Amino acid sequence: MDNHIRIMSQRNSTCSCSHHEKGYILTLPDHEPFLSGTVVVLEDNSLYISDSSKYHRIKSEALKKGFAFLIIATGVPVDLYFSEKSLIFVDTLIENIFARYHLPDRNIFLLGVLAAGHRALKYIEYCKRGKSLSNPAIKGVVLNECAIDWVRQWYECQRQVRNIQDETRFFEGTMITYLFNENLKATPVTDIDRYIQFSPYSYFDTQMDKPMLFKDLSIRAYAYADITCCFSVRSKSIYDNNYPDMAGFINEQQLAGNRNAELVTFQEQTASTWDMVDKEELVDWMICQAGRYSF
């Protein structure tokens, strides 16, 4: 049986919902005297701590190969790390957890599914800019269908609100528009630079300095990209999905000289992109990047 260490703090005072708690759950492999590394997931609330079915398969494969599996929740609903308080909380918690449980400060992989990918890149940027107290040895990052170009995403959200094709898209468009209006106090029309600076990657960034922050990492990105099906049958344009963000991010990494950045695409959608990811192969990729047997 795996070793589970579950710590939850008090409920977030700004929300009365019980699932908006902050804390973490750390799972350690049972029979592994020397850990290969740690997989870290950055979430916003404890839903993914209390119900870890989203990560069950990848966690199982990681534990088999000697990785610790850590999920951290800030307790802030829809936390996109607008506030540096969230980054400080994550950074402090990582430092404390690694010290308390003697986790190896090497081969740390951030796993980012959907919004967790944005959070992963924002935390890496925070570390690379010298703000981290712990400065963890992040080896790589995995991205899965992540919106990270918030200029593109803002325009997609305006279309979702304007066209009202279904309730889910309308809600997402309204929520994202509200969050950015409240936190950035601008739109890409009035101040595009604010959105570019907030984005881990943006096609509209004419300077393209940010790729250098990530170029020493091993990066694997997953996206669904079937033009015939996705962009016509579902009434989407080529910009109304996360593929441009994933492809653009990897392209810029390769242009920056990162030889360990790759994009994996799916042409037929039989399930969600994350469900279609081969979890065993992904963990093997982490081991390969880590150089497990070279210690």
Salt bridges, closest charged atoms under 4 A:
GLU32 OE2 - ARG292 NH2 2.95
GLU43 OE2 - LYS54 NZ 3.67
GLU43 OE1 - ARG119 NH2 3.07
GLU61 OE2 - ARG57 NE 3.21
GLU61 OE2 - LYS64 NZ 3.57
GLU84 OE1 - LYS131 NZ 3.07
GLU125 OE2 - ARG129 NE 3.20
GLU125 OE2 - LYS210 NZ 3.56
GLU156 OE1 - ARG152 NH1 2.70
ASP166 OD2 - ARG169 NE 3.24
ASP191 OD2 - ARG194 NE 3.18
ASP216 OD1 - LYS215 NZ 3.52
ASP240 OD2 - ARG159 NH1 2.80
ASP245 OD1 - ARG152 NE 2.56
GLU262 OE2 - ARG220 NE 3.37
GLU281 OE1 - ARG220 NH1 3.09
ASP284 OD1 - LYS65 NZ 2.56
